[in-house]
């Protein structure tokens, strides 16, 4: 009964979308069609995870088995998309020693991550810079610009200063035109990469109007697409509402960071919207019930706005609950995961804008130094692993339903063509006595 109900919903969706399933490109790149992802001609809904550490760990060949293990465990639970860092600027074991000077060993680590992800059928979202000081971030770019005589008073000058922006553009070009030392494929031509993220959680608190971030995203998205026309681009936003939608600001946590969920994602060079969800951080002194109540509204509002205002896909690129929270229990974490997953699936099965979610963060065994409270080691967390696998299976069945219906459409079109050909061959012939 459930499968028939789902089939009916999908059929209604297809009727609304007209020729949606006639997109036949089978080049392995994830594209967008309206407010949906499409892969090889079919709607694509993804359950995934964050693993920022992949390149860093893979840069040591003796540790690469951890990447393989993580991908194998993820694939075994139906996870098909991963978000990770394609940056590490200055400091210890960087990718970029200084502007334009790169660490080949670290780049080979990223080569391995991309190659290995492809083997396990996992698409990648690669982030190109960090808002925070971890792995260098915008502060490192500002420091580099200061070293060239630029008078900069704030780390937010990263978004404004032409020298800092030039360094960042050079990083974009260097990464996108990198030829993988394992596969031989240039990154910008690699279908394993699903999307580029301009920055992890960009914030510009020095300009709460949002104009600085708006101009920077516009400029950088346009530049990136001038280098790479194959891949999707997203900004890396957390989802906070800004001054262009004052009626929505009541749904924010009680702070402003100079971003604007609506305006920033309406930029033509941005292909899909992103949202992060951390009620345990934003409302740390509130009860678990209060946090879940906020989360439900947060999810509902962003899905509605992606669907009705942006008309673009929406990917929940970070969510989680820390085991370091006061009164934490696995049950609470599973409830949060189920809340996010239910909102995504409810939207996806009715043709809405939500296309997937990515929890923070996946680790594999033997990585204790990377634990931050949010880590999920699938072999150690059977109840959470089951919640994750169930969501993966539901999205898989949804995609399978689309595949069946597309095959029916193809068969009907082929039958109509054969009938037309027979009619043309026999037109005018006397087929009776």
C-alpha positions as CSV (number, residue, x, y, z in Angstrom):
1,X,0.0,0.0,0.0
2,X,2.8,2.4,0.9
3,X,4.5,1.8,-2.5
4,X,1.3,2.5,-4.4
5,X,0.8,5.7,-2.4
6,X,4.4,6.8,-3.1
7,X,3.9,5.9,-6.8
8,X,0.8,8.1,-6.9
9,X,2.7,11.0,-5.4
10,X,5.5,10.6,-7.8
11,X,3.1,10.5,-10.8
12,X,1.5,13.7,-9.6
13,X,4.9,15.3,-9.3
14,X,5.9,14.2,-12.8
15,X,2.6,15.7,-14.2
16,X,3.5,18.9,-12.5
17,X,7.0,18.9,-13.9
18,X,5.9,18.2,-17.5
19,X,9.0,16.8,-19.4
20,X,11.1,16.6,-16.2
21,X,12.1,13.0,-16.8
22,X,13.1,13.5,-20.4
23,X,16.5,14.9,-19.3
24,X,18.7,12.2,-20.7
25,X,22.2,13.4,-20.1
26,X,24.2,10.4,-18.6
27,X,27.6,12.0,-18.1
28,X,27.7,11.4,-14.4
29,X,27.5,15.1,-13.4
30,X,24.8,16.1,-10.9
31,X,22.8,19.0,-12.4
32,X,19.8,21.0,-11.4
33,X,16.4,21.1,-13.0
34,X,14.2,23.7,-11.3
35,X,14.4,23.0,-7.6
36,X,15.7,19.5,-8.0
37,X,19.0,17.7,-8.5
38,X,19.2,15.4,-11.5
39,X,21.8,12.6,-12.1
40,X,21.8,10.8,-15.4
41,X,18.3,11.9,-16.3
42,X,16.7,11.0,-12.9
43,X,15.9,13.1,-9.8
44,X,18.7,12.7,-7.3
45,X,18.2,12.8,-3.6
46,X,21.2,12.2,-1.4
47,X,21.9,11.1,2.1
48,X,25.3,12.0,3.2
49,X,27.9,13.0,5.7
50,X,30.7,15.5,6.5
51,X,34.3,14.3,6.9
52,X,36.5,17.5,6.8
53,X,39.6,15.4,7.5
54,X,39.8,13.3,4.4
55,X,42.5,15.2,2.5
56,X,44.6,15.8,5.7
57,X,44.6,12.1,6.6
58,X,45.1,10.9,3.0
59,X,48.2,13.1,2.6
60,X,49.9,10.4,4.7
61,X,49.9,7.2,2.5
62,X,50.2,5.0,5.5
63,X,46.8,6.3,6.8
64,X,44.8,6.1,3.5
65,X,43.1,2.9,4.7
66,X,41.0,5.1,7.0
67,X,39.6,6.9,3.9
68,X,38.8,3.6,2.3
69,X,37.2,2.3,5.5
70,X,35.1,5.4,5.9
71,X,33.8,5.3,2.4
72,X,33.1,1.5,2.6
73,X,31.2,1.9,5.8
74,X,29.3,4.9,4.4
75,X,28.4,3.2,1.2
76,X,27.2,0.2,3.3
77,X,24.7,2.5,5.0
78,X,23.5,3.9,1.7
79,X,25.4,7.2,2.0
80,X,26.1,8.7,-1.4
81,X,27.5,12.2,-0.8
82,X,30.3,13.6,1.3
83,X,31.4,17.1,2.1
84,X,35.1,17.8,2.9
85,X,37.8,20.5,2.8
86,X,39.8,21.4,-0.4
87,X,41.7,24.0,1.6
88,X,44.4,24.2,4.2
89,X,46.1,27.6,4.2
90,X,49.4,28.2,6.0
91,X,50.3,26.5,9.3
92,X,51.1,22.9,9.9
93,X,50.9,20.5,6.9
94,X,49.1,23.0,4.6
95,X,47.8,22.5,1.1
96,X,48.8,26.1,0.3
97,X,52.1,27.2,1.9
98,X,51.7,30.8,0.7
99,X,49.8,32.4,-2.1
100,X,50.3,30.3,-5.2
101,X,52.7,27.9,-3.5
102,X,51.3,24.4,-3.0
103,X,52.1,21.2,-1.1
104,X,52.2,18.4,-3.6
105,X,51.9,15.7,-0.9
106,X,48.7,17.3,0.4
107,X,47.3,17.6,-3.1
108,X,48.0,13.9,-3.7
109,X,46.0,13.2,-0.6
110,X,43.0,15.1,-2.2
111,X,43.7,13.1,-5.4
112,X,43.3,9.9,-3.5
113,X,40.1,11.1,-1.8
114,X,38.5,11.9,-5.1
115,X,39.6,8.6,-6.7
116,X,38.5,6.5,-3.8
117,X,35.1,8.3,-3.5
118,X,34.5,7.4,-7.2
119,X,35.1,3.7,-6.5
120,X,32.4,3.7,-3.8
121,X,29.9,5.8,-5.8
122,X,30.1,8.7,-3.4
123,X,29.7,12.3,-4.8
124,X,31.8,15.1,-3.2
125,X,31.1,18.6,-2.1
126,X,34.5,20.3,-1.9
127,X,34.8,23.5,0.2
128,X,37.4,26.0,-1.0
129,X,38.0,28.2,2.1
130,X,37.2,28.5,5.8
131,X,35.6,31.4,7.6
132,X,37.4,30.4,10.8
133,X,41.1,30.2,11.7
134,X,41.1,26.4,11.6
135,X,43.2,25.4,8.5
136,X,44.1,29.0,7.9
137,X,40.8,30.5,7.0
138,X,40.1,34.1,5.9
139,X,42.5,35.3,8.5
140,X,45.4,33.7,6.7
141,X,44.5,35.4,3.4
142,X,44.3,38.7,5.2
143,X,47.7,38.1,6.9
144,X,49.2,37.3,3.5
145,X,47.8,40.5,2.0
146,X,49.1,42.5,5.0
147,X,52.5,41.0,4.2
148,X,52.3,42.6,0.8
149,X,51.8,46.0,2.4
150,X,48.0,46.1,2.4
151,X,46.5,48.1,5.4
152,X,43.7,45.8,6.6
153,X,42.0,46.2,10.0
154,X,39.7,43.2,10.0
155,X,39.6,39.6,9.0
156,X,36.4,40.6,7.1
157,X,38.6,42.5,4.7
158,X,39.0,39.1,3.0
159,X,35.7,39.9,1.4
160,X,36.6,43.4,0.3
161,X,40.4,43.7,-0.4
162,X,41.4,43.1,-4.0
163,X,44.7,41.5,-3.1
164,X,43.1,39.0,-0.7
165,X,40.4,38.3,-3.3
166,X,43.0,37.8,-5.9
167,X,44.8,35.2,-3.7
168,X,41.5,33.4,-3.2
169,X,40.7,33.4,-7.0
170,X,44.1,31.9,-7.7
171,X,43.3,29.1,-5.2
172,X,40.0,28.4,-7.0
173,X,41.8,28.2,-10.3
174,X,44.6,26.0,-9.0
175,X,42.2,23.5,-7.4
176,X,39.8,23.4,-10.3
177,X,42.6,22.9,-12.9
178,X,44.5,20.3,-10.9
179,X,45.0,17.0,-12.8
180,X,44.5,14.1,-10.5
181,X,47.7,12.1,-10.2
182,X,45.8,8.8,-9.8
183,X,43.0,9.1,-12.3
184,X,44.5,11.6,-14.7
185,X,41.3,13.6,-14.8
186,X,41.3,17.3,-14.2
187,X,39.2,18.3,-11.2
188,X,36.8,20.5,-13.3
189,X,36.1,17.5,-15.5
190,X,35.6,15.0,-12.7
191,X,32.0,13.8,-12.2
192,X,32.7,12.4,-8.8
193,X,32.8,16.0,-7.6
194,X,29.2,17.2,-7.3
195,X,29.7,20.8,-6.2
196,X,32.1,23.4,-5.1
197,X,31.5,25.4,-1.9
198,X,32.9,28.9,-1.9
199,X,33.5,29.0,1.9
200,X,32.6,27.0,5.0
201,X,30.1,29.2,6.8
202,X,31.0,32.7,5.4
203,X,30.3,35.4,8.0
204,X,30.9,39.2,7.8
205,X,29.8,40.6,11.1
206,X,31.4,44.0,10.3
207,X,28.6,44.5,7.7
208,X,25.3,43.3,9.1
209,X,23.5,44.7,6.0
210,X,24.7,41.7,4.0
211,X,25.9,43.8,1.1
212,X,29.6,42.8,1.5
213,X,28.8,39.1,1.5
214,X,26.4,39.5,-1.4
215,X,29.0,41.2,-3.6
216,X,31.6,38.7,-2.7
217,X,29.4,35.6,-3.5
218,X,28.4,37.2,-6.7
219,X,31.9,37.9,-7.8
220,X,33.4,34.5,-6.8
221,X,30.6,32.4,-8.1
222,X,30.9,34.1,-11.4
223,X,34.6,33.6,-11.5
224,X,34.4,30.0,-10.5
225,X,31.9,29.2,-13.3
226,X,34.2,31.0,-15.8
227,X,36.8,28.3,-15.0
228,X,34.5,25.3,-14.6
229,X,31.2,25.0,-16.4
230,X,30.5,21.4,-15.3
231,X,29.9,21.6,-11.6
232,X,27.3,23.1,-9.3
233,X,28.3,25.9,-7.0
234,X,26.9,26.8,-3.5
235,X,28.0,29.5,-1.1
236,X,28.4,27.5,2.2
237,X,25.7,29.4,4.0
238,X,24.3,28.4,7.4
239,X,20.8,29.7,6.5
240,X,20.4,32.9,8.6
241,X,17.8,35.3,7.3
242,X,18.9,38.8,6.5
243,X,17.6,42.3,5.9
244,X,15.9,41.5,2.6
245,X,13.4,39.3,4.6
246,X,12.9,41.1,7.9
247,X,9.7,39.1,8.6
248,X,11.8,35.9,8.6
249,X,14.5,37.1,11.1
250,X,12.3,36.0,14.0
251,X,13.3,32.4,13.0
252,X,17.0,33.1,13.4
253,X,19.0,32.4,16.5
254,X,19.5,35.6,18.3
255,X,22.5,36.9,16.3
256,X,23.4,38.3,12.9
257,X,26.4,37.4,10.9
258,X,26.1,39.5,7.7
259,X,24.6,36.8,5.5
260,X,21.1,36.6,3.9
261,X,19.6,33.3,3.1
262,X,17.2,34.7,0.5
263,X,19.4,37.3,-1.2
264,X,22.6,35.3,-1.2
265,X,21.0,32.3,-2.7
266,X,19.1,34.3,-5.4
267,X,22.5,35.1,-7.0
268,X,22.4,33.5,-10.5
269,X,25.8,31.8,-10.0
270,X,24.5,29.9,-6.9
271,X,22.9,26.6,-8.0
272,X,21.4,25.4,-4.7
273,X,20.9,26.6,-1.2
274,X,22.4,25.2,2.0
275,X,21.4,25.2,5.6
276,X,23.3,24.2,8.8
277,X,21.4,23.2,11.9
278,X,22.9,23.3,15.4
279,X,20.2,24.0,18.0
280,X,22.4,22.6,20.7
281,X,24.9,25.3,20.0
282,X,22.5,28.1,19.3
283,X,20.3,27.4,22.3
284,X,22.7,25.6,24.6
285,X,20.8,26.7,27.8
286,X,17.4,25.5,26.5
287,X,15.8,22.2,27.0
288,X,16.0,19.5,24.3
289,X,12.3,19.9,23.6
290,X,12.8,23.7,23.0
291,X,15.7,22.9,20.7
292,X,13.7,20.4,18.6
293,X,10.8,22.9,18.4
294,X,13.2,25.5,17.0
295,X,14.6,22.9,14.6
296,X,11.2,22.0,13.2
297,X,10.4,25.6,12.4
298,X,13.9,26.1,11.0
299,X,13.5,23.2,8.6
300,X,10.0,24.0,7.6
301,X,10.8,27.7,6.8
302,X,13.8,27.0,4.7
303,X,12.2,24.2,2.7
304,X,9.2,26.5,2.0
305,X,11.5,29.4,1.0
306,X,13.6,27.2,-1.2
307,X,10.5,25.9,-2.9
308,X,8.4,29.1,-3.2
309,X,10.9,31.9,-3.2
310,X,14.3,30.7,-4.4
311,X,13.0,27.9,-6.7
312,X,16.3,26.1,-6.1
313,X,17.3,22.8,-4.5
314,X,18.0,22.8,-0.8
315,X,20.7,20.7,0.8
316,X,21.0,20.5,4.6
317,X,24.8,20.4,4.6
318,X,25.5,20.2,8.4
319,X,23.5,19.0,11.4
320,X,24.2,17.1,14.5
321,X,24.1,16.9,18.3
322,X,27.1,16.8,20.5
323,X,27.7,14.0,23.1
324,X,29.3,16.8,25.2
325,X,25.9,18.5,25.7
326,X,24.6,18.4,29.2
327,X,22.2,15.5,29.7
328,X,23.1,14.1,26.3
329,X,21.7,10.7,25.3
330,X,21.8,8.7,22.1
331,X,18.0,8.8,22.0
332,X,18.2,12.6,21.8
333,X,20.7,12.5,18.9
334,X,18.5,9.9,17.1
335,X,15.5,12.2,17.6
336,X,17.3,15.1,16.0
337,X,18.4,13.0,13.1
338,X,14.9,11.7,12.6
339,X,13.5,15.2,12.7
340,X,15.9,16.4,10.0
341,X,15.4,13.2,7.9
342,X,11.6,13.3,8.2
343,X,11.5,16.9,6.9
344,X,13.7,16.1,4.0
345,X,11.8,12.9,3.0
346,X,8.4,14.5,3.3
347,X,9.5,17.3,1.0
348,X,11.3,15.0,-1.5
349,X,8.5,12.5,-1.9
350,X,6.0,15.3,-2.7
351,X,8.4,17.0,-5.2
352,X,9.6,19.7,-2.9
353,X,12.9,21.4,-2.8
354,X,14.7,19.4,0.0
355,X,17.2,17.1,-1.8
356,X,19.2,15.6,1.1
357,X,21.1,16.0,4.3
358,X,24.7,15.6,5.6
359,X,25.4,14.9,9.2
360,X,28.5,16.2,11.0
361,X,30.7,14.2,11.2
362,X,31.7,10.7,10.1
363,X,34.7,9.0,11.6
364,X,36.0,5.5,11.4
365,X,37.7,3.5,14.1
366,X,41.1,4.6,15.4
367,X,40.5,8.3,14.9
368,X,40.1,9.4,18.5
369,X,42.1,12.6,18.0
370,X,39.4,13.9,15.6
371,X,36.5,13.4,18.0
372,X,34.6,16.6,18.6
373,X,31.4,15.3,20.3
374,X,29.5,15.2,17.1
375,X,31.3,12.3,15.6
376,X,29.4,9.2,14.3
377,X,31.4,6.0,14.2
378,X,28.9,3.7,12.5
379,X,30.2,0.5,14.1
380,X,29.9,2.1,17.6
381,X,26.5,3.7,17.2
382,X,24.1,1.0,16.1
383,X,20.8,2.9,16.8
384,X,22.0,6.1,14.9
385,X,23.5,4.0,12.1
386,X,20.1,2.4,11.7
387,X,18.4,5.8,11.5
388,X,20.9,6.8,8.9
389,X,20.5,3.6,6.9
390,X,16.7,3.8,7.0
391,X,16.8,7.3,5.5
392,X,19.2,6.2,2.8
393,X,16.8,3.3,1.9
394,X,13.8,5.6,1.7
395,X,15.6,8.0,-0.7
396,X,16.9,5.0,-2.7
397,X,13.3,3.7,-3.1
398,X,12.2,7.1,-4.3
399,X,14.9,7.2,-7.0
400,X,14.0,3.6,-8.0
401,X,10.4,4.7,-8.4
402,X,11.5,7.5,-10.7
403,X,13.6,5.0,-12.7
404,X,10.6,2.7,-13.2
405,X,8.3,5.5,-14.2
406,X,10.9,6.8,-16.7
407,X,11.2,3.3,-18.2
408,X,7.4,3.2,-18.6
409,X,7.5,6.6,-20.3
410,X,10.3,5.4,-22.6
411,X,8.3,2.3,-23.5
412,X,5.2,4.4,-24.2
413,X,7.1,6.7,-26.4
414,X,8.7,3.8,-28.3
415,X,5.3,2.2,-28.8
416,X,3.8,5.4,-30.1
417,X,6.7,5.8,-32.5
418,X,6.3,2.2,-33.7
419,X,2.6,2.7,-34.2
420,X,3.2,5.9,-36.2
421,X,5.8,4.2,-38.4
422,X,3.4,1.3,-39.1
423,X,0.6,3.7,-39.9
424,X,2.9,5.6,-42.3
425,X,4.0,2.4,-44.0
426,X,0.5,1.2,-44.4
427,X,-1.3,4.4,-45.2
428,X,-3.3,4.1,-48.4
429,X,-2.9,0.3,-48.5
430,X,-6.0,-1.8,-48.7
431,X,-5.7,-3.8,-45.5
432,X,-9.2,-5.3,-45.8
433,X,-11.4,-7.2,-48.4
